[in-house]
Amino acid sequence: VLWIAAIYFSTALAIMLLAILVLLWLVSGSFKILPELLKQYSTATWSLGLFVCFLIGLSYSDASHNEAIGMVKKYRELLFIPLLLPFLKPKQYRDLAWWTVIIASLITVIGSQLMSIEVFCVNSQCLPYFKSYITHGILISFFAFLVCHRVFDSTGYFRYLWLAVLLLAVCNLFLVSEGRTGQLVFLVLIVVFAIQRF
């Protein structure tokens, strides 16, 4: 949970907590059930397979060793899926992770809105995001995607509450943040949402 929250606000803290998470994964023996999880969850299989393809690509790349390692490091996030699955098997942990994403995203969106009108700043230029605009845009686009599902799954008052949160996230994504990457990711996720729902 702390690692998920740290992703939104501090790269250094997120890296430190990820190291602890990997140690827990090894010490707890969760790696022993990896083959079973890969059979059960095709997304984990594909993400691990894609990372292995990047590693294989190192063997015949024209890039220097440092450049090739740097490129593979950019895709280490593909390992998060098989790494996190054992920790998220119990429903209460999945629920806790879900609410952590929702709360951290809400804090990020509201903080971004307040930074855009200069109520407070976290950097010298008073830019409307806690980390980079690319990271902000991607996180908020996924948040908006998750909230879209909540809008359709909720009823009554809660549906309107989730709809308000969705509108806030989309307004932040397109009117406050300048990250086109997040906007593009959101448009792709809307297509995914439409395929999943209709």
C-alpha positions as CSV (number, residue, x, y, z in Angstrom):
1,V,0.0,0.0,0.0
2,L,2.8,2.4,0.9
3,W,4.5,1.5,-2.4
4,I,1.4,2.3,-4.4
5,A,1.0,5.7,-2.7
6,A,4.7,6.5,-3.1
7,I,4.4,6.0,-6.9
8,Y,2.3,9.2,-7.0
9,F,4.5,11.4,-4.9
10,S,8.1,10.3,-4.6
11,T,10.3,8.3,-7.0
12,A,13.0,7.7,-4.4
13,L,10.6,6.4,-1.8
14,A,8.9,4.2,-4.4
15,I,12.2,2.7,-5.4
16,M,13.1,2.0,-1.7
17,L,9.7,0.4,-1.0
18,L,10.0,-1.6,-4.2
19,A,13.3,-3.1,-2.9
20,I,11.6,-4.0,0.3
21,L,8.7,-5.6,-1.6
22,V,11.1,-7.7,-3.7
23,L,12.8,-8.8,-0.5
24,L,9.5,-9.8,1.0
25,W,8.6,-11.6,-2.2
26,L,11.8,-13.6,-1.9
27,V,11.7,-14.2,1.9
28,S,8.1,-15.3,1.9
29,G,8.7,-17.8,-0.8
30,S,6.1,-16.2,-3.1
31,F,8.4,-16.9,-6.1
32,K,7.7,-20.7,-5.7
33,I,4.1,-20.1,-6.8
34,L,5.1,-18.1,-9.9
35,P,4.6,-20.9,-12.4
36,E,1.1,-21.5,-11.0
37,L,0.3,-17.8,-11.2
38,L,1.6,-17.5,-14.7
39,K,-0.8,-20.4,-15.8
40,Q,-3.7,-18.7,-14.0
41,Y,-3.1,-15.1,-15.1
42,S,-2.2,-14.6,-18.8
43,T,-1.5,-10.9,-18.2
44,A,1.4,-11.9,-15.9
45,T,2.6,-14.4,-18.5
46,W,2.6,-11.8,-21.2
47,S,4.3,-9.1,-19.2
48,L,7.1,-11.5,-18.0
49,G,7.4,-12.8,-21.6
50,L,7.8,-9.3,-23.0
51,F,10.5,-8.5,-20.4
52,V,12.3,-11.7,-21.3
53,C,12.2,-10.6,-25.0
54,F,13.9,-7.4,-24.0
55,L,16.6,-9.3,-22.2
56,I,17.1,-11.6,-25.3
57,G,17.3,-8.4,-27.4
58,L,20.3,-7.3,-25.4
59,S,22.3,-10.2,-26.9
60,Y,22.2,-8.8,-30.5
61,S,21.6,-5.1,-29.9
62,D,23.8,-2.5,-31.7
63,A,23.5,-0.2,-28.6
64,S,26.4,0.0,-26.1
65,H,26.1,-2.1,-23.0
66,N,25.1,0.9,-20.8
67,E,22.5,2.1,-23.3
68,A,21.0,-1.4,-23.6
69,I,20.8,-1.9,-19.9
70,G,19.2,1.6,-19.6
71,M,16.6,0.6,-22.1
72,V,15.7,-2.6,-20.3
73,K,15.5,-0.7,-17.0
74,K,12.7,1.4,-18.6
75,Y,10.6,-1.7,-18.9
76,R,11.2,-3.2,-15.5
77,E,7.6,-2.3,-14.6
78,L,6.6,-5.3,-16.6
79,L,7.9,-7.4,-13.7
80,F,5.5,-5.7,-11.3
81,I,2.5,-7.8,-12.4
82,P,4.0,-11.2,-11.5
83,L,5.7,-9.7,-8.5
84,L,2.5,-8.2,-7.0
85,L,0.1,-11.1,-7.8
86,P,1.0,-13.2,-4.7
87,F,0.4,-10.2,-2.4
88,L,-2.9,-9.3,-4.0
89,K,-4.5,-12.8,-3.9
90,P,-6.4,-12.2,-0.7
91,K,-9.5,-10.0,-1.4
92,Q,-8.8,-7.7,1.5
93,Y,-5.4,-6.8,0.1
94,R,-6.9,-6.1,-3.3
95,D,-9.5,-3.9,-1.8
96,L,-6.8,-2.1,0.2
97,A,-4.7,-1.6,-3.0
98,W,-7.8,-0.4,-4.8
99,W,-8.6,2.3,-2.2
100,T,-5.0,3.3,-2.0
101,V,-5.0,4.0,-5.8
102,I,-8.3,5.9,-5.5
103,I,-7.2,8.1,-2.5
104,A,-3.7,8.8,-3.9
105,S,-5.3,9.7,-7.3
106,L,-7.8,12.0,-5.7
107,I,-5.1,13.7,-3.7
108,T,-3.1,14.1,-6.9
109,V,-6.0,15.5,-8.9
110,I,-7.1,17.9,-6.1
111,G,-3.5,18.9,-5.4
112,S,-2.9,19.5,-9.1
113,Q,-6.0,21.7,-9.3
114,L,-4.8,23.7,-6.3
115,M,-1.3,24.0,-7.7
116,S,-2.7,25.3,-11.0
117,I,-4.3,28.3,-9.2
118,E,-1.1,28.6,-7.1
119,V,-2.7,27.9,-3.7
120,F,0.5,25.9,-3.0
121,C,3.5,24.7,-5.0
122,V,5.8,21.7,-4.7
123,N,8.5,23.0,-7.2
124,S,10.1,26.3,-8.0
125,Q,8.1,26.8,-11.2
126,C,4.7,26.0,-9.5
127,L,3.8,23.4,-12.1
128,P,0.4,21.6,-11.5
129,Y,1.7,18.1,-10.7
130,F,3.7,16.4,-8.0
131,K,6.1,14.5,-10.3
132,S,6.6,14.9,-14.0
133,Y,3.7,15.8,-16.3
134,I,4.1,12.5,-18.1
135,T,3.8,10.4,-15.0
136,H,0.9,12.6,-13.8
137,G,-1.0,12.2,-17.1
138,I,-0.5,8.4,-17.2
139,L,-1.6,7.9,-13.6
140,I,-4.6,10.2,-13.9
141,S,-5.7,8.6,-17.2
142,F,-5.7,5.1,-15.6
143,F,-7.5,6.6,-12.6
144,A,-10.2,8.0,-14.9
145,F,-10.5,4.6,-16.6
146,L,-11.1,2.9,-13.2
147,V,-13.6,5.6,-12.3
148,C,-15.5,5.0,-15.5
149,H,-16.1,1.4,-14.4
150,R,-17.2,2.6,-11.0
151,V,-19.7,5.0,-12.7
152,F,-21.2,2.1,-14.6
153,D,-21.2,-0.3,-11.6
154,S,-22.6,2.1,-9.0
155,T,-26.2,3.1,-8.5
156,G,-28.0,6.1,-6.9
157,Y,-26.0,8.8,-5.1
158,F,-22.7,6.9,-5.5
159,R,-23.0,7.0,-9.3
160,Y,-23.2,10.8,-9.2
161,L,-20.3,11.0,-6.8
162,W,-18.2,8.8,-9.1
163,L,-19.3,10.8,-12.1
164,A,-18.2,14.0,-10.4
165,V,-14.8,12.4,-9.7
166,L,-14.5,11.3,-13.3
167,L,-15.3,14.8,-14.6
168,L,-12.7,16.3,-12.2
169,A,-10.1,13.8,-13.4
170,V,-10.8,14.4,-17.1
171,C,-10.8,18.2,-16.7
172,N,-7.5,17.9,-14.9
173,L,-6.1,15.7,-17.6
174,F,-7.2,17.9,-20.6
175,L,-7.3,21.4,-19.1
176,V,-4.7,21.6,-16.3
177,S,-2.0,19.1,-17.1
178,E,0.0,19.6,-20.3
179,G,0.9,15.9,-20.7
180,R,-0.3,14.7,-24.1
181,T,0.9,11.2,-23.2
182,G,-1.7,10.9,-20.5
183,Q,-4.4,12.3,-22.9
184,L,-3.5,9.7,-25.5
185,V,-3.5,6.9,-22.9
186,F,-6.9,8.0,-21.7
187,L,-8.3,8.0,-25.3
188,V,-7.0,4.5,-25.8
189,L,-8.4,3.4,-22.5
190,I,-11.8,4.8,-23.5
191,V,-11.7,2.5,-26.5
192,V,-10.8,-0.4,-24.1
193,F,-13.6,0.6,-21.8
194,A,-16.1,0.7,-24.7
195,I,-15.0,-2.8,-25.8
196,Q,-15.3,-4.1,-22.2
197,R,-18.7,-2.6,-21.6
198,F,-20.6,-2.6,-24.9
